[in-house]
Amino acid sequence: MTVMDFLRAHQLNFMLAMTGADVIITILVIFTSSMPKKRRVALFLMELGAAILLTADRFAYLYRGNLSLMGYYMVRVCNFSVFFFSLFLLFAYDLYLIDISKSEFGLKKVPHRLHISLVLVYVGIVLLILSQFTGFYYTFDSENRYQRGMGFLVCYAMPFPIMILQASVVINYRKRLSPSVFFSMILFTVFPIIATIFQFFAYGLSLTNMSLVFATVLLYIFVIFDMNKKIENASKREIELLKKDKEHMNIMFSQTAEALTSAIDAKDKYTHGHSTRVAEIAKQIAIAAGKSEKECREIYFAALLHDVGKIGIPDSIINKTEKLTDEEYAIIKSHTTIGSKILLNISQSPYISLGAHYHHERYDGTGYPEKLRGEEIPEIARIIAVADTYDAMTSKRSYRNPLPKDIVIAEIERGMGNQFDPTYATIMLQLIK
């Protein structure tokens, strides 16, 4: 059995399988919302037309030679449908190219070649209708069988100039298409032309129609593949932009926090750099405690801004060298609540206000402003409390020089369990030693 004989024996099964695939794709096109509306309509018409074309071609073969009234009409309707929907596919493809020309090629005007191909489609339909009355394309014998007419060459030749005009547009703007889409669009033209040449010599086979439908299916597959790739690339670009925006926001936040810290430290010449040092120490404690990178970052910024409330304390009190009065000490203590109110406005980072509000609470419950005890005190504030005290003891103040290392260690050991959380005081001691 030759290849042609095999195709003749099984072409109805091939047609049925391809029709089923085309119907599924037609349904998929309807729900392909990522595709522009006009392009989706054009592809829908192509896939629907392809499904009807193969269905009609299959029934034309099934009812061929059937002498019943049903057979008489089915053969004529189906054969007309085969020729009509072959042209209809080219018409829908032209609509697809028109949309591509505007959206992908970036053309303001549709190429004249596509208008000419549309006119040729209309001419082909008119000739097809006229042939029904003249038998120019085909006739039916007494056995109700299809027979080529004297003008069947015109029928076969009509789609050629249409396809060539369409292919010339695709080739002309190929650089604006992805390789996969360009390949599928060229295949849509070349494959049916090659099949038509073979069919001219292989009477009884629907090579042209099957190749046209196959090319239509491939076109949809490659278009969806290309669109998914574009969406994937767009998503990657969007993620990259979001990452860059986030990095920019982090830099802005960091710079703003550092600027505010500098403004606070500038109020007291003896505590210049205090907030930054406390932030670094608190971060080291957090790292030693096994905190995550995100938690360490949060602790760093909370510690950096823990004294922000001092911006609302008069300079005369902050820089006073003599012992503070009870009233002045009460004002100094208010920097915790002032700082908390300022930082609460940063709603995206609520953890920042915790350090400012609670870093003077004591583990034994004798601190301020709320006299919290033990683990009632937010963890972030318990870490900052140790770092804050360490830097205060090791920094020069208006009333004393930095304390020696052994005294600092002794003070922290003495404060474990009453002033400090024992866990973080222990870590602080390990860092000192």
FIDO-781662 format. One line per 3 residues: number of its first residue (from 1); for each residue x, y, z of N, C-alpha, C. Coordinates in steps of 0.2 Angstrom, whole numbers, plus 5000, padded with zeros to 4 digits. Atoms other than C-alpha are relative to their C-alpha. Example, Ala and Ser with C-alpha at 12.3 -4.5 7.8 and 13.67 -1.06 7.14 Angstrom:
BEGIN
1> 5004/4994/5000/5062/4978/5039/5004/5006/5000  4996/4994/4999/5068/4995/5036/4996/5005/5003 $
***
This chain:
BEGIN
1> 5004/4994/5000/5000/5000/5000/5004/5006/5000  4996/4994/5000/5007/5017/4995/4997/5005/5005  5002/4994/4995/5006/5033/5006/4994/5003/4998 $
4> 5007/4997/5002/4992/5040/4995/4994/4995/5001  5006/5005/4998/4982/5024/4997/4999/5000/5007  5001/5000/4993/4985/5024/5015/4996/5006/5003 $
7> 5003/4994/4999/4979/5042/5016/4993/5000/4998  5006/5001/5002/4964/5038/5006/4995/4996/5004  5004/5005/4996/4959/5024/5017/4998/5003/5007 $
10> 5001/4997/4993/4961/5034/5033/4998/5007/5001  5000/4993/5000/4958/5052/5028/4994/5002/5004  5006/4998/4996/4940/5052/5036/5001/5000/5007 $
13> 4998/5000/4992/4947/5047/5053/5005/5006/5001  4995/4994/4999/4961/5060/5051/4996/5006/5001  5005/4994/5000/4947/5073/5047/4997/5000/5007 $
16> 5004/5000/4994/4937/5068/5062/5005/5002/5006  4996/4998/4995/4952/5069/5074/5002/5007/5000  4998/4993/5001/4958/5086/5067/4994/5004/5002 $
19> 5006/4996/4999/4940/5092/5068/4999/5001/5008  5001/5000/4992/4939/5087/5087/5005/5005/5003  4995/4996/4998/4955/5096/5090/4999/5007/4999 $
22> 5002/4994/5002/4949/5111/5081/4995/5003/5004  5006/4998/4996/4933/5112/5091/5003/5002/5007  4997/4998/4994/4943/5112/5107/5004/5006/5000 $
25> 4997/4993/5001/4954/5126/5101/4996/5005/4999  5005/4994/5001/4939/5136/5096/4998/5002/5006  5002/4998/4994/4933/5135/5113/5005/5003/5005 $
28> 4994/4997/4996/4950/5139/5121/5001/5007/4998  4999/4993/5002/4951/5155/5110/4995/5004/5003  5005/4996/4996/4935/5161/5118/5002/5002/5007 $
31> 4998/4999/4993/4943/5160/5135/5007/5003/5000  4993/4997/5000/4960/5167/5130/4999/5008/5001  5001/4993/4999/4957/5184/5138/5006/5004/5000 $
34> 4994/4996/5001/4975/5189/5137/5002/5002/4993  4999/4998/5007/4974/5191/5119/4995/5006/4998  5005/4995/5002/4967/5207/5111/4994/4998/4997 $
37> 5007/5002/5002/4949/5207/5107/5000/4998/4992  5001/5001/5007/4950/5209/5088/5004/4994/4997  4996/5006/5001/4964/5196/5087/4997/4994/5002 $
40> 5004/5006/4998/4954/5184/5097/4994/4998/4995  5006/5001/5004/4939/5186/5086/5002/4997/4993  4997/5003/5006/4950/5183/5070/5002/4993/5001 $
43> 4998/5007/4998/4957/5167/5078/4994/4996/5001  5006/5003/4999/4940/5162/5083/4997/4998/4994  5003/5001/5007/4933/5164/5065/5005/4995/4996 $
46> 4996/5005/5003/4948/5154/5059/4999/4993/5002  5000/5006/4997/4947/5140/5071/4993/4997/4998  5007/5002/5001/4928/5139/5069/4999/4998/4992 $
49> 5001/5001/5007/4929/5140/5050/5004/4993/4998  4997/5006/5001/4942/5126/5050/4996/4994/5002  5004/5005/4998/4931/5115/5060/4994/4998/4996 $
52> 5006/5001/5004/4916/5118/5049/5003/4997/4993  4998/5002/5007/4927/5115/5033/5002/4993/5000  4999/5007/5000/4933/5098/5039/4994/4996/5001 $
55> 5007/5003/4999/4916/5093/5045/4996/4999/4993  5003/5000/5006/4909/5098/5028/5003/4995/4995  4996/5004/5005/4923/5089/5018/4999/4993/5002 $
58> 5001/5007/4997/4920/5073/5029/4993/4998/4997  5006/5002/5002/4902/5073/5026/4999/4999/4992  5001/5000/5008/4904/5076/5007/5003/4993/4998 $
61> 4998/5007/5002/4914/5060/5006/4996/4995/5003  5005/5006/4998/4902/5050/5017/4994/5000/4996  5006/5000/5004/4887/5055/5006/5001/5000/4993 $
64> 4999/5000/5007/4896/5054/4990/4997/4993/4997  5004/5006/5003/4886/5042/4979/4994/4998/5003  5007/5001/4997/4871/5042/4990/4995/5003/4996 $
67> 5005/4998/5005/4856/5043/4979/4994/5002/5004  5006/4998/4996/4844/5047/4993/4999/5008/4999  5001/4992/5000/4836/5065/4994/5005/5003/5005 $
70> 4995/4998/4995/4847/5067/5010/5007/5001/4997  4994/5000/5003/4862/5062/5000/5001/5005/4995  5000/4995/5005/4858/5074/4986/5002/5007/5003 $
73> 4999/4994/4997/4857/5089/4997/5007/5000/5004  4994/5000/4996/4871/5084/5009/5007/5001/4995  4994/4999/5005/4884/5082/4994/5000/5007/4998 $
76> 5000/4993/5003/4879/5099/4987/5002/5005/5005  4998/4996/4995/4879/5108/5003/5007/5000/5003  4993/5001/4997/4895/5101/5010/5005/5002/4995 $
79> 4994/4998/5005/4905/5103/4994/5000/5008/4999  5000/4993/5000/4899/5121/4993/5004/5003/5006  4997/4998/4994/4904/5123/5011/5008/4999/5000 $
82> 4993/5001/5000/4921/5116/5008/5004/5006/4996  4997/4994/5003/4925/5129/4995/4999/5007/5003  5001/4994/4997/4917/5143/5004/5004/5001/5006 $
85> 4996/4999/4994/4926/5140/5021/5007/5000/4999  4993/4999/5002/4942/5138/5012/5002/5007/4999  4999/4993/5001/4940/5156/5007/4999/5004/5006 $
88> 5001/4997/4993/4933/5160/5024/5006/5000/5004  4994/5000/4996/4949/5155/5032/5005/5005/4998  4995/4995/5003/4959/5166/5021/4997/5007/5002 $
91> 5003/4994/4998/4947/5180/5025/5001/5002/5008  4998/5000/4993/4949/5177/5044/5007/5002/5002  4993/4999/5000/4967/5176/5042/5002/5007/4998 $
94> 4999/4993/5002/4967/5193/5033/4998/5005/5006  5002/4996/4995/4958/5200/5048/5005/5000/5006  4995/5001/4995/4971/5193/5060/5006/5004/4998 $
97> 4994/4996/5002/4985/5201/5049/4999/5007/5001  5002/4993/5000/4976/5218/5049/5001/5002/5008  4999/4999/4993/4976/5217/5068/5007/5000/5002 $
100> 4993/5000/4999/4994/5212/5069/5004/5006/4997  4997/4994/5003/4999/5226/5057/5000/5006/5005  5001/4994/4996/4992/5239/5069/5004/4999/5007 $
103> 4998/5001/4993/4997/5231/5086/5008/4998/5000  4994/5003/5000/5013/5221/5082/5005/5004/4995  4996/4997/5004/5020/5230/5067/5001/5008/5001 $
106> 5000/4993/4999/5016/5247/5073/4998/5005/4994  5002/4996/5006/5008/5253/5057/4994/5004/5001  5006/4996/5000/4996/5267/5056/4995/4998/4995 $
109> 5004/5002/5005/4989/5261/5040/5001/4993/4998  4999/5007/5002/4985/5244/5035/5003/4999/4993  4997/5000/5007/4996/5238/5020/4995/4998/4995 $
112> 5004/5001/5006/4987/5239/5003/4999/4993/4998  5000/5007/5002/4991/5221/5000/4995/4996/5003  5006/5004/4996/4979/5215/5014/4993/5002/4997 $
115> 5007/4997/5003/4965/5226/5006/4999/4996/4993  5000/5003/5007/4969/5218/4989/4998/4992/5001  5002/5007/4998/4968/5200/4997/4993/4999/5002 $
118> 5007/5000/4998/4952/5204/5004/4995/5000/4994  5004/4999/5007/4945/5210/4987/5000/4993/4997  5000/5007/5003/4951/5193/4980/4996/4995/5003 $
121> 5005/5005/4997/4942/5183/4993/4993/5001/4998  5007/4999/5002/4926/5192/4989/4999/4998/4993  5001/5002/5007/4929/5189/4970/5000/4992/5000 $
124> 5001/5007/5000/4932/5171/4974/4993/4997/5003  5006/5002/4998/4916/5169/4984/4995/5001/4995  5005/4999/5006/4906/5177/4969/5001/4995/4995 $
127> 4999/5005/5005/4914/5165/4957/4998/4993/5002  5002/5006/4997/4910/5151/4969/4992/4999/4999  5007/5000/5001/4892/5156/4969/4997/4999/4993 $
130> 5002/5001/5007/4891/5158/4950/5001/4993/4998  4998/5007/5002/4899/5141/4948/4994/4995/5002  5005/5005/4998/4884/5133/4957/4994/5000/4994 $
133> 5005/5000/5005/4873/5138/4942/5003/4999/4993  4997/5001/5007/4886/5136/4928/5004/4993/5000  4996/5006/5000/4896/5120/4934/5007/5002/4998 $
136> 4993/4998/5002/4912/5130/4931/5005/4997/5004  4995/5003/4996/4921/5123/4946/4999/4993/5001  5002/5007/5000/4912/5107/4948/4993/4998/4999 $
139> 5007/5003/5001/4897/5096/4944/4999/4994/5004  5001/5007/4997/4889/5080/4950/4997/4996/4995  5002/5005/5006/4886/5065/4939/4993/4997/5003 $
142> 5006/5003/4999/4871/5054/4939/5000/4995/5007  4999/5004/4994/4878/5044/4954/5001/5004/5006  5000/4996/4995/4878/5059/4964/5008/5001/5003 $
145> 4993/5000/4998/4897/5060/4964/5003/5007/4997  4997/4994/5002/4908/5076/4963/5005/4999/4994  4995/5000/5006/4917/5079/4946/5002/5007/4999 $
148> 4997/4993/5002/4929/5093/4942/4997/5003/4994  5003/4997/5005/4922/5106/4931/5006/5003/4995  4995/4997/5005/4931/5115/4916/5004/5005/5003 $
151> 4997/4995/4997/4936/5129/4928/5003/4998/5006  4997/5002/4994/4943/5119/4942/5007/5003/5002  4993/4997/4999/4960/5126/4939/5000/5007/5003 $
154> 5001/4994/4997/4953/5143/4943/4999/5000/5007  5002/5001/4993/4946/5137/4959/5006/4998/5004  4994/5001/4997/4963/5130/4964/5005/5006/5000 $
157> 4995/4994/5000/4973/5145/4959/4997/5006/5003  5002/4994/4997/4962/5158/4967/5003/5001/5007  4997/4998/4993/4969/5156/4985/5007/5002/4999 $
160> 4992/4999/5001/4987/5157/4978/5002/5007/5001  4998/4993/5000/4988/5176/4975/4998/5003/5007  5002/4997/4993/4979/5179/4992/5005/4998/5005 $
163> 4995/5003/4996/4991/5168/5001/5007/5004/4999  4993/4997/5002/5006/5176/4992/5000/5007/5003  5000/4993/4998/5000/5194/4996/5001/5000/5008 $
166> 5000/5000/4992/4997/5189/5015/5007/4998/5002  4993/5002/4998/5014/5180/5016/5005/5006/4999  4995/4995/5001/5023/5195/5008/5000/5005/5006 $
169> 5001/4995/4994/5016/5206/5022/5004/4997/5006  4996/5003/4994/5023/5194/5035/5007/5000/4999  4993/5000/5001/5040/5192/5027/5003/5007/5000 $
172> 4998/4993/5000/5041/5211/5025/5001/5003/5007  4999/4998/4993/5039/5214/5044/5002/4994/5005  4998/5006/4996/5046/5198/5050/5004/5002/5006 $
175> 4995/4998/4994/5059/5207/5062/4996/5002/5006  5004/4998/4994/5044/5213/5072/4996/4995/5003  5003/5005/4998/5038/5196/5075/5005/4995/5004 $
178> 4995/5005/4997/5045/5182/5086/5001/4995/4995  4999/5005/5005/5053/5168/5077/4995/4994/4999  5006/5006/5000/5039/5155/5082/4994/5003/4997 $
181> 5006/4998/5003/5025/5166/5077/5001/5001/4992  4998/4999/5007/5034/5171/5060/5000/4993/4997  5000/5007/5003/5037/5152/5057/4993/4997/4999 $
184> 5007/5002/5001/5018/5148/5060/4996/5003/4995  5004/4996/5005/5012/5162/5049/5002/4998/4993  4998/5002/5006/5023/5157/5035/4998/4993/4998 $
187> 5003/5007/5001/5018/5139/5037/4993/5000/4998  5007/5000/5002/5000/5144/5036/4999/5001/4992  5000/4999/5007/5004/5150/5018/5003/4994/4996 $
190> 4996/5004/5004/5017/5138/5012/4997/4993/5000  5002/5007/4999/5010/5121/5019/4994/4999/4995  5005/5001/5004/4993/5123/5010/5001/5000/4992 $
193> 4998/5000/5007/5001/5128/4993/5003/4994/4998  4997/5006/5002/5012/5113/4993/4995/4994/5000  5006/5005/5000/4997/5102/4998/4996/5000/4994 $
196> 5004/4999/5006/4987/5110/4984/5003/4997/4994  4996/5003/5006/5001/5105/4971/4999/4993/5000  5001/5007/5000/5000/5087/4977/4993/4998/4999 $
199> 5007/5002/5000/4981/5087/4978/4998/5000/4992  5001/5000/5008/4981/5092/4959/5001/4994/4997  4998/5007/5003/4989/5075/4955/4997/4995/5004 $
202> 5003/5006/4996/4980/5065/4969/4993/5001/5001  5007/4999/5000/4962/5066/4965/4997/4995/5005  5003/5004/4995/4951/5060/4979/5002/5001/5007 $
205> 4998/4998/4994/4961/5067/4993/4999/5007/5002  5001/4993/4998/4958/5083/5003/5006/5002/5004  4994/4998/4997/4976/5087/5006/5000/5008/5002 $
208> 5000/4993/4999/4973/5106/5004/4997/5002/5007  5005/4998/4994/4959/5107/5017/5003/4997/5007  4997/5002/4994/4968/5096/5030/5006/5004/5002 $
211> 4994/4997/4999/4984/5105/5028/4999/5007/5002  5002/4993/4998/4975/5122/5030/4998/5000/5007  5002/5001/4993/4967/5116/5046/5005/4999/5004 $
214> 4994/5001/4996/4983/5109/5052/5004/5006/5002  4996/4993/4999/4992/5126/5049/4996/5004/5005  5004/4995/4995/4977/5135/5058/5001/4998/5007 $
217> 4999/5002/4993/4979/5124/5073/5007/5002/5003  4993/4998/4998/4998/5127/5073/5001/5007/5001  4999/4993/4999/4996/5145/5071/4997/5002/5007 $
220> 5003/4998/4994/4985/5146/5087/5005/4998/5006  4995/5003/4995/4998/5135/5097/5006/5005/5000  4995/4996/5000/5012/5146/5092/4999/5007/5003 $
223> 5002/4993/4997/5003/5162/5096/4999/5000/5007  5001/5001/4993/4998/5156/5113/5007/4999/5003  4993/5001/4997/5016/5150/5116/5004/5007/5000 $
226> 4997/4994/5000/5022/5167/5111/4997/5005/5005  5003/4995/4996/5010/5177/5121/5001/4998/5008  4998/5002/4993/5014/5166/5137/5007/5002/5001 $
229> 4993/4998/4999/5032/5170/5134/5000/5007/5001  5000/4992/4999/5028/5189/5133/4997/5001/5007  5003/4999/4994/5017/5188/5148/5006/4998/5006 $
232> 4994/5002/4996/5032/5178/5157/5005/5006/5001  4995/4995/5000/5044/5191/5152/4998/5007/5003  5002/4994/4997/5033/5205/5157/4999/5000/5007 $
235> 5001/5002/4993/5030/5197/5174/5007/5001/5003  4993/4999/4997/5049/5196/5176/5002/5007/5001  4998/4993/5000/5051/5214/5171/4997/5004/5006 $
238> 5004/4997/4995/5037/5219/5183/5003/4998/5007  4996/5002/4994/5046/5209/5197/5006/5004/5001  4994/4996/4999/5062/5217/5194/4999/5007/5001 $
241> 5002/4993/4998/5054/5234/5194/4998/5001/5007  5002/5000/4994/5046/5230/5210/5006/4999/5005  4994/5001/4995/5062/5224/5218/5004/5007/5000 $
244> 4997/4994/5000/5070/5240/5212/4997/5006/5004  5004/4996/4996/5056/5250/5219/5001/4999/5008  4999/5002/4993/5058/5241/5236/5007/5002/5002 $
247> 4993/4998/4998/5077/5244/5236/5000/5007/5001  5000/4993/5000/5074/5262/5232/4996/5003/5007  5004/4998/4994/5061/5263/5246/5004/4999/5007 $
250> 4995/5002/4994/5073/5254/5258/5005/5005/5001  4994/4995/4999/5087/5266/5254/4997/5007/5002  5003/4994/4998/5075/5281/5256/4998/5000/5007 $
253> 5002/5001/4993/5069/5274/5273/5006/5001/5004  4993/5000/4996/5087/5271/5279/5003/5007/5000  4997/4994/5000/5093/5288/5273/4996/5005/5005 $
256> 5004/4995/4996/5078/5297/5281/5001/4998/5008  4999/5002/4993/5080/5287/5298/5007/5003/5002  4993/4997/4998/5099/5292/5298/5000/5007/5001 $
259> 5000/4993/5000/5095/5310/5294/4996/5002/5007  5004/4999/4994/5082/5310/5308/5005/4999/5007  4995/5001/4994/5095/5302/5320/5005/5005/5001 $
262> 4995/4995/4999/5108/5314/5316/4997/5007/5003  5003/4994/4997/5096/5328/5320/4999/5000/5008  5001/5001/4993/5092/5320/5337/5007/5001/5004 $
265> 4994/5000/4997/5110/5317/5341/5004/5007/5000  4997/4993/5001/5115/5335/5336/4998/5004/5006  5002/4996/4995/5105/5341/5351/5004/4999/5006 $
268> 4995/5001/4994/5118/5334/5363/5007/4998/4997  4994/5001/5003/5136/5335/5358/5003/4994/5003  4996/5006/4996/5141/5321/5371/4997/4994/4997 $
271> 5003/5007/5002/5129/5308/5363/5000/5000/4992  4999/5001/5007/5134/5311/5345/5002/4993/4998  4999/5007/5002/5133/5294/5336/4997/4995/5004 $
274> 5003/5005/4995/5124/5286/5351/4995/4996/4996  5005/5004/5003/5109/5280/5341/5002/4995/4995  4997/5004/5005/5119/5273/5327/5004/4994/5003 $
277> 4997/5005/4997/5130/5264/5339/4995/4995/5003  5005/5004/4996/5115/5257/5349/4997/4995/4994  5003/5004/5006/5108/5251/5332/5004/4994/4998 $
280> 4996/5005/5001/5123/5242/5328/5001/4994/5005  4999/5005/4994/5125/5234/5345/4994/4995/5000  5006/5004/5000/5107/5229/5345/4999/4995/4994 $
283> 5000/5005/5006/5109/5221/5328/5004/4994/5001  4995/5005/4998/5124/5211/5334/4997/4995/5005  5003/5004/4995/5114/5205/5349/4995/4995/4996 $
286> 5005/5003/5004/5100/5200/5337/5003/4994/4996  4996/5005/5004/5112/5190/5326/5002/4995/5004  4998/5005/4995/5119/5181/5341/4995/4996/5003 $
289> 5006/5003/4997/5102/5177/5347/4996/4995/4994  5003/5004/5005/5098/5168/5330/4994/5003/4996  5006/4997/5004/5086/5181/5323/5001/5000/4993 $
292> 4999/5000/5007/5082/5181/5305/5002/5007/4997  4997/4994/5003/5089/5194/5293/4994/5005/5000  5005/4995/5000/5072/5203/5292/4999/5002/5008 $
295> 5000/4998/4993/5071/5203/5311/5006/5004/5003  4994/4995/4998/5088/5210/5313/5000/5007/4997  5001/4994/5003/5084/5223/5301/4995/5005/5004 $
298> 5005/4996/4996/5069/5228/5311/5003/5003/5006  4997/4998/4994/5078/5228/5327/5005/5006/4999  4995/4995/5001/5092/5239/5319/4996/5007/4999 $
301> 5003/4993/5001/5080/5253/5313/4996/5002/5007  5003/4998/4994/5070/5252/5329/5005/5003/5005  4995/4997/4996/5086/5255/5339/5003/5006/4998 $
304> 4997/4994/5003/5092/5268/5327/4995/5006/5002  5005/4995/4998/5076/5278/5331/4997/5000/5007  5003/5000/4993/5073/5274/5349/5000/5006/5004 $
307> 5000/4994/4996/5078/5291/5355/4997/5006/4996  5002/4994/5004/5068/5301/5342/4995/5004/5004  5005/4996/4995/5056/5307/5356/5004/5006/5003 $
310> 4996/4995/4997/5071/5318/5362/5000/5007/4996  5001/4994/5005/5067/5330/5347/4995/5005/5003  5005/4996/4997/5053/5336/5358/5002/5003/5007 $
313> 4998/4998/4993/5063/5339/5374/5005/5006/4999  4996/4993/5000/5071/5357/5377/5007/4998/5000  4993/5001/5000/5089/5358/5373/5003/5002/5007 $
316> 4997/4998/4994/5092/5366/5390/5000/4995/5005  5001/5006/4995/5086/5350/5399/5005/4995/4998  4995/5006/5003/5096/5338/5387/5007/5002/5002 $
319> 4993/4998/4999/5112/5348/5389/5002/5003/5007  4998/4998/4994/5111/5352/5407/5005/4996/5004  4994/5003/4996/5127/5348/5417/4998/4998/5007 $
322> 5002/5001/4993/5119/5349/5434/4995/4994/5001  5005/5005/4999/5108/5336/5442/4993/5003/4998  5007/4997/5002/5090/5337/5435/4995/5000/5006 $
325> 5006/5000/4995/5075/5342/5445/4995/4994/4999  5005/5005/5002/5061/5330/5447/4996/5002/4994  5004/4998/5006/5051/5340/5435/5004/4999/4994 $
328> 4996/5001/5006/5065/5340/5422/5001/4993/4999  5000/5007/5002/5067/5322/5424/4994/4997/4997  5006/5002/5003/5049/5319/5421/4999/5002/4993 $
331> 5000/4998/5007/5051/5329/5405/5004/4996/4996  4995/5004/5003/5066/5319/5400/4996/4993/4998  5003/5006/5001/5056/5303/5403/4994/5000/4994 $
334> 5005/4999/5005/5042/5309/5391/5002/4999/4993  4998/5001/5007/5053/5306/5376/4998/4993/4998  5002/5007/5002/5048/5288/5376/4993/5000/4997 $
337> 5007/4999/5003/5029/5293/5373/5000/5004/4994  4999/4996/5006/5034/5307/5361/5002/4996/4994  4998/5004/5005/5044/5295/5351/4995/4995/4997 $
340> 5005/5005/5002/5031/5282/5351/4994/5003/4995  5005/4996/5004/5018/5295/5344/5003/5002/4993  4997/4998/5006/5030/5301/5331/5000/4994/4995 $
343> 4999/5006/5004/5034/5283/5325/4994/4996/4998  5007/5003/5002/5016/5277/5325/4998/5002/4993  5002/4998/5006/5013/5287/5310/5003/4996/4994 $
346> 4998/5004/5005/5024/5275/5300/4997/4993/5000  5005/5006/4999/5010/5262/5298/5003/4994/4997  4997/5005/5004/5020/5251/5286/5005/4996/5005 $
349> 4995/5003/4996/5033/5247/5300/4998/5002/5007  5002/4998/4993/5024/5247/5317/5005/4998/5005  4995/5002/4995/5038/5238/5325/5005/5006/5003 $
352> 4996/4995/4999/5048/5254/5325/4999/5004/5006  5002/4996/4994/5038/5263/5338/5001/4996/5007  4999/5004/4994/5040/5248/5350/5007/5002/5004 $
355> 4994/4999/4997/5058/5252/5353/5000/5007/5004  5000/4993/4997/5055/5271/5356/4996/5000/5007  5004/5000/4995/5041/5267/5368/5002/4997/5006 $
358> 4999/5005/4994/5047/5253/5379/5008/4999/5002  4993/5002/4999/5066/5254/5379/5003/5002/5007  4998/4999/4993/5067/5261/5397/4995/4996/5005 $
361> 5003/5004/4995/5056/5248/5404/5005/4995/5003  4995/5005/4996/5065/5236/5417/4997/4994/5000  5002/5007/4999/5064/5218/5418/4996/4998/5006 $
364> 5003/5001/4993/5058/5219/5436/4994/5004/5001  5006/4997/5000/5044/5230/5432/5000/5007/5003  4999/4994/4997/5051/5246/5439/5002/5006/4995 $
367> 4998/4995/5005/5054/5255/5423/4994/5005/4998  5005/4995/5002/5044/5268/5413/4999/4999/4992  5006/4996/4997/5032/5273/5405/4994/4996/5003 $
370> 5005/5004/4998/5021/5258/5409/5001/4995/5005  4998/5005/4994/5030/5248/5422/4999/4993/4998  5001/5007/5003/5029/5232/5411/5006/4996/5003 $
373> 4995/5005/4997/5038/5216/5418/5001/4994/4996  4998/5006/5004/5048/5202/5410/4998/5000/4993  5002/5001/5007/5041/5196/5394/4994/5004/4998 $
376> 5005/4995/5002/5027/5209/5394/5003/5005/4996  4996/4995/5004/5040/5220/5387/5002/4998/4994  4999/5002/5006/5041/5219/5369/5008/4998/4999 $
379> 4993/5003/5001/5057/5208/5364/5005/5005/4997  4996/4995/5004/5063/5222/5352/5003/5005/5005  4999/4995/4995/5063/5234/5367/5005/4997/5005 $
382> 4996/5003/4995/5072/5222/5379/5007/4999/4997  4994/5000/5003/5086/5220/5366/5003/5007/5000  4997/4993/5000/5088/5239/5364/5002/5002/5007 $
385> 4998/4997/4993/5088/5242/5383/5007/4998/5002  4993/5002/4999/5104/5232/5384/5005/5004/4996  4996/4996/5005/5112/5240/5369/5001/5007/5002 $
388> 5000/4993/4998/5107/5257/5375/5004/5001/5006  4996/4999/4993/5114/5255/5393/5008/4999/4998  4993/5001/5001/5130/5248/5386/5004/5006/4997 $
391> 4997/4995/5004/5133/5262/5374/5001/5006/5005  5000/4994/4995/5129/5275/5388/5006/4999/5005  4994/5001/4995/5142/5267/5400/5006/5001/4996 $
394> 4994/5000/5003/5155/5266/5387/5001/5007/4996  4999/4994/5003/5153/5284/5380/5001/5006/5005  4999/4994/4995/5159/5301/5387/4994/5004/5000 $
397> 5005/4996/4999/5146/5311/5395/5002/5006/5003  4998/4993/4998/5145/5329/5401/5003/4999/5008  4999/5000/4993/5147/5323/5419/5005/4994/5002 $
400> 4995/5005/4999/5160/5308/5417/5003/4998/4994  4996/5003/5005/5172/5299/5406/4997/4993/4999  5002/5007/5001/5168/5282/5398/5002/4995/5006 $
403> 4998/5005/4995/5168/5268/5411/5004/4994/4998  4996/5006/5002/5181/5254/5411/4996/4994/4998  5003/5006/5003/5177/5238/5403/4998/4995/5006 $
406> 5002/5005/4994/5177/5228/5420/4994/5003/5004  5005/4997/4996/5165/5240/5428/4993/4999/4995  5006/5001/5005/5153/5239/5412/4998/4993/5001 $
409> 5002/5007/4999/5153/5220/5414/4997/4999/5006  5003/5001/4993/5150/5221/5432/4993/5003/5000  5007/4997/5000/5135/5233/5429/4995/4996/4997 $
412> 5005/5004/5004/5127/5222/5416/4998/4994/5004  5002/5006/4996/5129/5207/5427/4996/5001/5006  5004/4998/4994/5121/5216/5442/4993/5001/4997 $
415> 5006/4999/5003/5107/5221/5430/4996/4995/4998  5003/5006/5003/5103/5204/5424/4994/4998/5005  5006/5002/4997/5085/5199/5429/4996/5006/5004 $
418> 5004/4995/4998/5080/5216/5436/5000/5006/4995  5001/4995/5006/5085/5229/5423/5000/4997/4993  4999/5003/5006/5089/5218/5409/4997/4993/4999 $
421> 5002/5007/5001/5082/5202/5401/5006/4996/5000  4993/5004/4999/5095/5189/5407/5002/4997/4993  4998/5003/5007/5095/5181/5389/5005/5005/4996 $
424> 4997/4995/5004/5100/5197/5380/5006/5003/5004  4995/4997/4996/5111/5203/5395/5006/4995/4999  4995/5006/5001/5121/5186/5393/5003/5001/4994 $
427> 4997/4999/5006/5123/5189/5375/5005/5006/4999  4996/4994/4999/5129/5206/5378/5007/4999/5003  4994/5002/4996/5142/5200/5390/5005/4996/4995 $
430> 4996/5004/5005/5148/5187/5377/5003/5004/4995  4997/4995/5005/5150/5201/5364/5006/5004/5003  4995/4995/4997/5160/5212/5376/5006/4996/5001 $
433> 4995/5004/4999/5171/5197/5381/5004/4998/4994 $
***
